[in-house]
Amino acid sequence: MICFITAGAAVKESGLPREELFIITKAMTTGYRATKLGIDNSLTEAGLDYFDLMLIHWPMQDDLGTYRALEEAY
């Protein structure tokens, strides 16, 4: 597993335009607040403005809240 900081640095060092890369990550799924915070933290750590795809890592108790946070991030 590559940490967000390493992945973000690799994107920058590659010299490729960001829009030519397709970056996927996973979202924590313990509800709205945790998912929203996880998305924001992941973007900050990676130094990226967006991910192209976010997977629901492990459906838990608040699937609707998780989905709402992903929808807002989109």
N, C-alpha and C positions, 0 to 999 in steps of 0.2 A: 504494500500500500504506500503510495506516495503522499507525503503530507502536502497540505495546501501551499505552504510557503515555497517548497521545492517545486511544485507544479507551476505556481505563478512565476517563479524565477525562470523556469525552463521556457515558458511561453515568451517572456521578454527577451531572453537570450537567443531564442531561435531566429529572431529577425523576421519571422513571418507575420503578416498582418493578422490581428486577432480574429477577424471575420473569416479567415481561411482555416481556422481550427475549430474542431467540434469537441467541447469539453463537457464531460459528464461527471456528476457527483451524486451522492446520496443525501437524502434529507432524513433527519431524526423524526420520529413519528409519535411523539408523546403528547401531541396536542398543538394547538395554535401557537401559543407563546414560545414553546420550546422549538418548534419548527421554524418560526420566524426568526428567532434569535440565532438558531443554527445556520440559517441561510445567510444572515448578515455577517456572522462571524467567519463563515467559510469564505465569503467574498472578500472580506477585509484581509484575512490571512493570506489569501492567494493574490491579493492586489489586483483583482479583476472586477469589471463592472457587471458581468453577467456570466451565467453558465448556460450552455445550450440545452442541457437536459438534466433534470433532477429526478432521481428515482426515489420512490418511497421505500426506504430501507427495510423496514419491518413493521407491518401494520400492527398497531397497538390499540389502546382503548379509545382514542379520540380521532378516528379517521376523518371525520368531517372537518374538524379543526385543522388537522394537518393539510387536508386538501385546500381549505380556505387560505392558509398561509402560502401554499405553493401558487395558488391562483393569483393572490395579491402580488407575489414576487414577479410573476409573469408580466 
